Every structure is written in C-alpha cells, then in structure tokens.
Amino acid sequence: MDFWQIITFLAMFLGLLSLLPEVMKALKTHHLRDVSWGMLALLLACSSTWTVYGLLSQKYAVALDSLFNICMELTLMYLKRAYEKGKHPVQNRFTIPSTTANSRVNNRGMASALSKN
C-alpha cells in the first residue's frame, strides 16, 4: 500500500464519521434547529453525485463511502422533519444517558438525588 492509498482511505474513513456527531447530538437534544434544510439538501446532492461517479468509474470504495453519507443525511432529514412537527421518533427506542453531578436516573427512569456521604 503506497502513501496515496493510505491518504485515500484515511479521507474516506473521516468522511464516514463526519456526520455521526450531528446525528448523535440530534438524538440527544431532540432538535435540529441549527441545521438548515439547504445544507442537508446540498450534502445529499453532493453525496449522490459522488455515488454516481463511484459506480460509473468502478471506484466502489467511493460509492460505498457516499452511500453511507447518504444514509446519515437522510437520517438527519428524517429527524429534522419529525422534531419540527413536535414528534420524537426515537425517544423511547434510543436513549443517550446524560448524567450530572447532582442527579442520576434509576432503573425506573426516575431522577433521584445522589447522596453525599
């Protein structure tokens, strides 16, 4: 494996992870007010174009990377639409624990104070 192949795979791996923090933040905060529809549409168009390029030029790694990005972008679009309508589509199915120094959640989902001994 030469230098350019290593750079290519590193760039693709980082591209795969690029939208993951935004999806995780959306699932935690239950809003995407900071993300515009225009940005999501442009990202989707860009990833779609790269997918077509990867398939037509038989560079399947590029196509696979772009398909993963399309999945992330569609997930963000779905969550943004659902949250704008006041729905929380994954609230009961997926929770990201958030702990603070003064409270914790017990096994019934109810907050209780930590005892200070």
NORWORA-V937316 format. One record per backbone hydrogen bond with DSSP energy under -1.0 kcal/mol. NH is the residue of the N-H (numbers start at 0). CO is the residue of the C=O. Records with the same first field share a line. If there is no record, write none. Layout:
NH = CO + CO
This chain:
5 = 1
6 = 2
7 = 3
8 = 4
9 = 5
10 = 6
11 = 7
12 = 8
13 = 9
14 = 10
15 = 11
16 = 12
22 = 18
23 = 19
24 = 20
25 = 21
26 = 22
27 = 23
28 = 24
29 = 25
34 = 31
39 = 35
40 = 36
41 = 37
42 = 38
43 = 39
44 = 40
45 = 41
46 = 42
47 = 43
48 = 44
49 = 45
50 = 46
51 = 47
52 = 48
53 = 49
54 = 50
55 = 51
56 = 52
58 = 53
62 = 58
63 = 59
64 = 60
65 = 61
66 = 62
67 = 63
68 = 64
69 = 65
70 = 66
71 = 67
72 = 68
73 = 69
74 = 70
75 = 71
76 = 72
77 = 73
78 = 74
79 = 75
80 = 76
81 = 77
82 = 78
83 = 79
84 = 80
85 = 82
86 = 81
90 = 87
93 = 89
99 = 102
103 = 111
105 = 109
108 = 105
111 = 103
113 = 101
